[in-house]
Amino acid sequence: MKNPFVSSALFFAFSVTSFARVGETLAEAVKRYGKVVSHDTIHGEQFYSFEKNGFHILVHFHDGKIDRILYNSQSRAKLTHEEIDTFLKANNGGRLMNEDLPYLWVGKDASATYSKWPGAAWHLDIKARTYGHRRIVPKKAEEKANLEGF
């Protein structure tokens, strides 16, 4: 006798484990996706591209670990709710992230947005907390220096 709940749970469990996660190394990403499709510099940052199971995956590394990962459908179609939930769980210890606003989620060590760049595909952008922190900290020192004397 088939149990649709068990079938769905098994499908979901296997799908969560098949995608690289924030915090993994390039070797772990290659093990999950296969070879790097391209390596590019985008806005001064190094990104590695992979393609697997109809998805385009773009990852950024800091100190040898993924700190930003973007997912989109190779067909450029919007991701389904199930696909988004799968990617969010894969990057949040197997738990869904909290949706703070439509298309904005916050998890324990990462946050995510879902949007469409002008003329491009819809994409899910997941960033480790350290990604934002690394970009904000240098600005704080400059801001503090600019505010001295007020």
N, C-alpha and C positions, 0 to 999 in steps of 0.2 A: 504494500500500500504506500503510495507516495504522499509525503507530507510537504505542502508548498512552503511552510514556514522553515522547515529544516533545509530545503533546497535553497531558499533565498538567503538564509543565514550562512550556509556554506559558500554560496556564490560571493556574498559580500565579504566574508572573511578572506577568501582567496584574492579578491580584487584589491582589498586594502593592502595586503602584503606585497602586491606586485608593483607598487610605485615607490620611487625614492622619496626620502623624507628629509626635511630640514634637519641638519646635524650630521648627515651621512657624508662620506668621502667620495671623491671622484671614482675610486675603484668600486665602491658599493653601487654607485649610480650606473657605471658601466656593466656591472654584474646584473643589475635589474633590467636595463634597457638595451644592452649591446653597445656597439661602437658609437663614438661621438660622431654625429652627422656634420656638425660645424662648430667652430670656435671663433667667436667674434668679440669685438670691442664695441659696446653700446653705451653711449654717454660716458665714456672713460672707464667703464667697468667691463671685466672679462666675463663672458657668458659661454656656456657649452650647451649645444642643442642635441636632443635625442628625439627619436620617433618610435612609438610603440603602440600597437593595438588601436590605431586610428587617432592617436593623440600626439601633439607636438609638445615637448617638454623643454623648457629653457631654464638652466640652473646657473646660479652665481655662487662662488665659493669665497669664504674668508677664513684665513688660517687653516685651509685644507678641508673645511666643512661647508656643506650647503647652508647658506643663510638666506637665500631667496630662490623660490621656484615658481615658475609660471606654467600653467597648463592651458592648452586650448585644443579644440577639435581640428584635425587636419582638414576637415571639410569646411571649416570656418563657421559651422553652425553653433548656436548657443549650447552650452553644456546643460545636461538635464540636472534636475535636483539630486537624483541619485549619484550622478557623476561628481557633482560638487561636494555632496556629503562624503563620498568615498575619499576624495582628495583631502578634505578638511580633517577627517578622522586619521588618515595616514600621517598627517603632520601634527597631530595633537594626541599622541599616545593612544590611539584607538577610540577616542571620544570625540563627539561633535564639538565644534567651537560654539560659543554663544553668539547669536546674531544680534548685534547692537543696533544696527540700522539695516534697511534693505541693502543687500549685497556688501555688508561689512560685518566680519566675524572677528571675535577675539578668543584666543585659547590661552592655555597656561604659558607657553613660551613662544607663541607665534600669533600673528594676526593675518587676516586675508581680506581682499577686496575682489569683486567681480565686476568687470567693466569692459567697454569696447573702446579701443583707441581709434581715433579718426582714420577711416579708410582701412582698418585692420579687423581682425577677428576678435570675438569676445574671448576674454582670458581670465583665469583665476590666478591671482597674484598672492602668494603666501610668503610672508617675511618673518624671519626669526626676530624676536625682540632685540637681539644684539645688532641686527641690521639697521634698525632705526636709531638705536643708541649710538652706534659708531658714527652715524651721519650727524647726529645732533650735538654730541659732546664738543667737537671742535668749534662749532658755532657759538656755544655758550661762553667760551673764553673771550671770543671776539666781541660778543654782545656786552659782556661784563666790562671790558675795556672801554667800549663806546659809551657806557653809562656812567663811568666814573666822573665825579664832579657835579653831578645833578643833585 
